[in-house]
Amino acid sequence: MSESVKAKKKSPTAGEAPSEGGDKLQQAKSDAALPALGVKGMIRWAWTQLTSMRTALFLLLLLAIAAVPGSLFPQRPANPSVVTQYIKDNPSYGELLDALQLYDVYSSAWFSAIYLLLFISLIGCVTPRAIAHYKAMKSQPPRTPKRLSRLPEYGTLVLPADAGIPASKAIHDAAGLLRKRGYRVEVRDADGELPNLGAERGFMKEVGNLVFHTSLIGVLVSVAIGGLFGYSGQRILVEGDTFVNTLVGYDQFTPGTNFQSSWLQPYSIRLDKFEAQFDRESAGKIGQPIDFTADVTTKDSPDAPEQKEVLKVNEPVSLGGTSVYLTGNGYAPVVTVRDGSGNVAFQGPVVAKLQGDNYYSSVVIKVPDGRPEQLGFVGFFLPTAYVTEDGVSFSASPELFNPQLSLNSYYGDLGLDKGVPQNVFELDVSELQQLNGRDLEAGGITLAPGMTKDLPDGKGSITFDGVKKYVGVDIHHNPGQLYALIFGLLAVAGLVTSLYIGRRRVWVRTGTHQDGRTMVEYGLLARGEDHRLTGEAAALRELFAREWQVSTDTTNASNTVSSTTSKDQ
């Protein structure tokens, strides 16, 4: 460094104080070492960040975003076979999505972590606020400010000397009026001070806010209980069939994470009769469903008496702690299949899966007991068959006016003996030999009720015996459902309360003028935004004037001195 530069640093300019003290201060600052945060400090900082309202709102938004993949990708708890097929159809990224737990979103580690953090954040946020609010409710209103005129709403009243209302009486009169309006009031008439009071109301606003956030915690807990200990399942019931609430009785069963099969109550439900009502008169709506009614017989336990009940759409039957919903219906053709030896290999109703308008349905029949060859049938069922001039069949109505069963037949190994699960509504014909079909010499199989068709090559026969109806039911058990509803309603009530109740404070001070008049001044302050504070100030002024029988007209100088706000000061 050059000498000139050093001289410049050492020599203060004109009018400038020597910098020796400043240099020492800078040196002390540079030598000072900031204390280390430490493990406890880091934990305290992390807890403060986690339990802030901003973090809780962020986690709530993050939870909603994290639930999106559950609607974009098939979920293994709902349908594992669909997930397996999805991975096979998308080998490039299917296994990667599985590694990221996108097929088990709601039980994944990352979704559970967000859920748990939100739960902890809400508890850590609500608890200190509840304690602080309880202390505020027990404490007295704040002391009266020295300058009430600085408050958002401020006014004065002058009581004439001949009114005979001293300052102490005026302050007690004001306290009584405020108590009638729901204020919590403290009168301060101590010696050496002007008589004054502090009043406060609107504590229910913060109570509503706390109820809202506490209810959110309750909803989270209720949903978690339902996911851990609840279950759901589906079952198809043909008229005359009985469902018993056991694991083997379900067509599909989705248990909760901690569900135990021993919790299933062995109730039963039998479908006695199902009726579907369709529109027959309205133009453009003929064939549209109007009403579905299922007559069922239920038993709460094997030894309990039978009870007749009606199951309708959106009108579930409650049984054994579960709710049974009517979700679907259709037709089940009753067939009898005889094998090549003349023995009955299959007999009973076959559920036809709805595929199109007017209850056009697909039919799959698997006969693994056929001898010497296993048999399979695939085709469709028409409740009201109509054949066009081109020979195309379709259903003209959803009702049973002209039922018809059209099938193709196959023989060979159905693959059922390998132990690999199969879809009952699909028939894999890749390893089967076809017997009947429109393009074959034997032709297809078209049956009306009561008809029998012999299969080619002496493979057997099939008889269309009649038609029954079936219903699809969803069975749900959610132990947290009622609590989730209660907490949801409480959350709405708390939110409405916090929005419509204002937190306000009022101070009133009285004094005696040297000419004997009693001077009253008051001020109002809201906690947060409150557009109704001006109206409250006007209402209080009207009450005070009526109580002391003075006019609020500012043109009457004998009774009123001023009515101003802080903006006018």
RAVENLIN-V769274 format. One record per residue. N is the residue number from 1. RES is the residue in one small letter. SS is DSSP state (hx for helix, st for strand, lp for the rest). Layout:
<<N	RES	SS> <N	RES	SS>>
This chain:
<<1	m	lp> <2	s	lp> <3	e	hx> <4	s	hx> <5	v	hx> <6	k	hx> <7	a	hx> <8	k	hx> <9	k	hx> <10	k	hx> <11	s	lp> <12	p	lp> <13	t	lp> <14	a	lp> <15	g	lp> <16	e	lp> <17	a	lp> <18	p	lp> <19	s	lp> <20	e	hx> <21	g	hx> <22	g	hx> <23	d	hx> <24	k	hx> <25	l	hx> <26	q	hx> <27	q	hx> <28	a	hx> <29	k	hx> <30	s	hx> <31	d	hx> <32	a	lp> <33	a	lp> <34	l	lp> <35	p	lp> <36	a	lp> <37	l	lp> <38	g	hx> <39	v	hx> <40	k	hx> <41	g	hx> <42	m	hx> <43	i	hx> <44	r	hx> <45	w	hx> <46	a	hx> <47	w	hx> <48	t	hx> <49	q	hx> <50	l	hx> <51	t	lp> <52	s	lp> <53	m	hx> <54	r	hx> <55	t	hx> <56	a	hx> <57	l	hx> <58	f	hx> <59	l	hx> <60	l	hx> <61	l	hx> <62	l	hx> <63	l	hx> <64	a	hx> <65	i	hx> <66	a	hx> <67	a	lp> <68	v	lp> <69	p	hx> <70	g	hx> <71	s	hx> <72	l	hx> <73	f	lp> <74	p	lp> <75	q	lp> <76	r	lp> <77	p	lp> <78	a	lp> <79	n	lp> <80	p	hx> <81	s	hx> <82	v	hx> <83	v	hx> <84	t	hx> <85	q	hx> <86	y	hx> <87	i	hx> <88	k	hx> <89	d	hx> <90	n	lp> <91	p	lp> <92	s	lp> <93	y	lp> <94	g	hx> <95	e	hx> <96	l	hx> <97	l	hx> <98	d	hx> <99	a	hx> <100	l	lp> <101	q	lp> <102	l	lp> <103	y	lp> <104	d	lp> <105	v	hx> <106	y	hx> <107	s	hx> <108	s	lp> <109	a	hx> <110	w	hx> <111	f	hx> <112	s	hx> <113	a	hx> <114	i	hx> <115	y	hx> <116	l	hx> <117	l	hx> <118	l	hx> <119	f	hx> <120	i	hx> <121	s	hx> <122	l	hx> <123	i	hx> <124	g	hx> <125	c	hx> <126	v	hx> <127	t	hx> <128	p	hx> <129	r	hx> <130	a	hx> <131	i	hx> <132	a	hx> <133	h	hx> <134	y	hx> <135	k	hx> <136	a	hx> <137	m	hx> <138	k	hx> <139	s	lp> <140	q	lp> <141	p	lp> <142	p	lp> <143	r	lp> <144	t	lp> <145	p	lp> <146	k	lp> <147	r	lp> <148	l	hx> <149	s	hx> <150	r	hx> <151	l	lp> <152	p	lp> <153	e	st> <154	y	st> <155	g	st> <156	t	st> <157	l	st> <158	v	st> <159	l	st> <160	p	lp> <161	a	hx> <162	d	hx> <163	a	hx> <164	g	lp> <165	i	lp> <166	p	lp> <167	a	hx> <168	s	hx> <169	k	hx> <170	a	hx> <171	i	hx> <172	h	hx> <173	d	hx> <174	a	hx> <175	a	hx> <176	g	hx> <177	l	hx> <178	l	hx> <179	r	hx> <180	k	hx> <181	r	lp> <182	g	lp> <183	y	lp> <184	r	st> <185	v	st> <186	e	st> <187	v	st> <188	r	st> <189	d	lp> <190	a	lp> <191	d	lp> <192	g	lp> <193	e	lp> <194	l	lp> <195	p	lp> <196	n	st> <197	l	st> <198	g	st> <199	a	st> <200	e	st> <201	r	st> <202	g	lp> <203	f	hx> <204	m	hx> <205	k	hx> <206	e	hx> <207	v	hx> <208	g	hx> <209	n	hx> <210	l	hx> <211	v	hx> <212	f	hx> <213	h	hx> <214	t	hx> <215	s	hx> <216	l	hx> <217	i	hx> <218	g	hx> <219	v	hx> <220	l	hx> <221	v	hx> <222	s	hx> <223	v	hx> <224	a	hx> <225	i	hx> <226	g	hx> <227	g	hx> <228	l	hx> <229	f	hx> <230	g	lp> <231	y	st> <232	s	st> <233	g	st> <234	q	st> <235	r	st> <236	i	st> <237	l	st> <238	v	st> <239	e	lp> <240	g	lp> <241	d	lp> <242	t	st> <243	f	st> <244	v	st> <245	n	lp> <246	t	lp> <247	l	hx> <248	v	hx> <249	g	hx> <250	y	lp> <251	d	lp> <252	q	st> <253	f	st> <254	t	st> <255	p	st> <256	g	lp> <257	t	lp> <258	n	lp> <259	f	lp> <260	q	lp> <261	s	hx> <262	s	hx> <263	w	hx> <264	l	lp> <265	q	lp> <266	p	lp> <267	y	lp> <268	s	st> <269	i	st> <270	r	st> <271	l	st> <272	d	st> <273	k	st> <274	f	st> <275	e	st> <276	a	st> <277	q	st> <278	f	st> <279	d	lp> <280	r	lp> <281	e	lp> <282	s	lp> <283	a	lp> <284	g	lp> <285	k	lp> <286	i	lp> <287	g	lp> <288	q	lp> <289	p	st> <290	i	st> <291	d	st> <292	f	st> <293	t	st> <294	a	st> <295	d	st> <296	v	st> <297	t	st> <298	t	st> <299	k	st> <300	d	lp> <301	s	lp> <302	p	lp> <303	d	lp> <304	a	lp> <305	p	lp> <306	e	lp> <307	q	st> <308	k	st> <309	e	st> <310	v	st> <311	l	st> <312	k	st> <313	v	lp> <314	n	lp> <315	e	st> <316	p	lp> <317	v	st> <318	s	st> <319	l	st> <320	g	lp> <321	g	lp> <322	t	st> <323	s	st> <324	v	st> <325	y	st> <326	l	st> <327	t	st> <328	g	st> <329	n	st> <330	g	st> <331	y	st> <332	a	st> <333	p	st> <334	v	st> <335	v	st> <336	t	st> <337	v	st> <338	r	st> <339	d	lp> <340	g	lp> <341	s	lp> <342	g	lp> <343	n	lp> <344	v	st> <345	a	st> <346	f	st> <347	q	st> <348	g	st> <349	p	st> <350	v	st> <351	v	st> <352	a	lp> <353	k	st> <354	l	st> <355	q	lp> <356	g	lp> <357	d	hx> <358	n	hx> <359	y	hx> <360	y	lp> <361	s	st> <362	s	st> <363	v	st> <364	v	st> <365	i	st> <366	k	st> <367	v	st> <368	p	lp> <369	d	lp> <370	g	lp> <371	r	lp> <372	p	lp> <373	e	lp> <374	q	st> <375	l	st> <376	g	st> <377	f	st> <378	v	st> <379	g	st> <380	f	st> <381	f	st> <382	l	st> <383	p	lp> <384	t	st> <385	a	st> <386	y	st> <387	v	st> <388	t	lp> <389	e	lp> <390	d	lp> <391	g	lp> <392	v	lp> <393	s	st> <394	f	st> <395	s	st> <396	a	lp> <397	s	lp> <398	p	lp> <399	e	lp> <400	l	lp> <401	f	lp> <402	n	st> <403	p	lp> <404	q	st> <405	l	st> <406	s	st> <407	l	st> <408	n	st> <409	s	st> <410	y	st> <411	y	st> <412	g	st> <413	d	lp> <414	l	lp> <415	g	lp> <416	l	hx> <417	d	hx> <418	k	hx> <419	g	lp> <420	v	lp> <421	p	lp> <422	q	lp> <423	n	lp> <424	v	lp> <425	f	lp> <426	e	lp> <427	l	lp> <428	d	lp> <429	v	lp> <430	s	lp> <431	e	lp> <432	l	st> <433	q	st> <434	q	st> <435	l	lp> <436	n	lp> <437	g	lp> <438	r	lp> <439	d	lp> <440	l	lp> <441	e	lp> <442	a	lp> <443	g	lp> <444	g	lp> <445	i	st> <446	t	st> <447	l	st> <448	a	lp> <449	p	lp> <450	g	lp> <451	m	lp> <452	t	st> <453	k	st> <454	d	st> <455	l	lp> <456	p	hx> <457	d	hx> <458	g	hx> <459	k	lp> <460	g	lp> <461	s	st> <462	i	st> <463	t	st> <464	f	st> <465	d	st> <466	g	st> <467	v	st> <468	k	st> <469	k	st> <470	y	st> <471	v	st> <472	g	st> <473	v	st> <474	d	st> <475	i	st> <476	h	st> <477	h	st> <478	n	lp> <479	p	lp> <480	g	lp> <481	q	hx> <482	l	hx> <483	y	hx> <484	a	hx> <485	l	hx> <486	i	hx> <487	f	hx> <488	g	hx> <489	l	hx> <490	l	hx> <491	a	hx> <492	v	hx> <493	a	hx> <494	g	hx> <495	l	hx> <496	v	hx> <497	t	hx> <498	s	hx> <499	l	hx> <500	y	hx> <501	i	lp> <502	g	lp> <503	r	lp> <504	r	st> <505	r	st> <506	v	st> <507	w	st> <508	v	st> <509	r	st> <510	t	st> <511	g	st> <512	t	st> <513	h	lp> <514	q	lp> <515	d	lp> <516	g	lp> <517	r	lp> <518	t	st> <519	m	st> <520	v	st> <521	e	st> <522	y	st> <523	g	st> <524	l	st> <525	l	st> <526	a	st> <527	r	lp> <528	g	lp> <529	e	lp> <530	d	lp> <531	h	lp> <532	r	lp> <533	l	hx> <534	t	hx> <535	g	hx> <536	e	hx> <537	a	hx> <538	a	hx> <539	a	hx> <540	l	hx> <541	r	hx> <542	e	hx> <543	l	hx> <544	f	hx> <545	a	hx> <546	r	hx> <547	e	hx> <548	w	hx> <549	q	lp> <550	v	lp> <551	s	lp> <552	t	lp> <553	d	lp> <554	t	lp> <555	t	lp> <556	n	lp> <557	a	lp> <558	s	lp> <559	n	lp> <560	t	lp> <561	v	lp> <562	s	lp> <563	s	lp> <564	t	lp> <565	t	lp> <566	s	hx> <567	k	hx> <568	d	hx> <569	q	lp>>
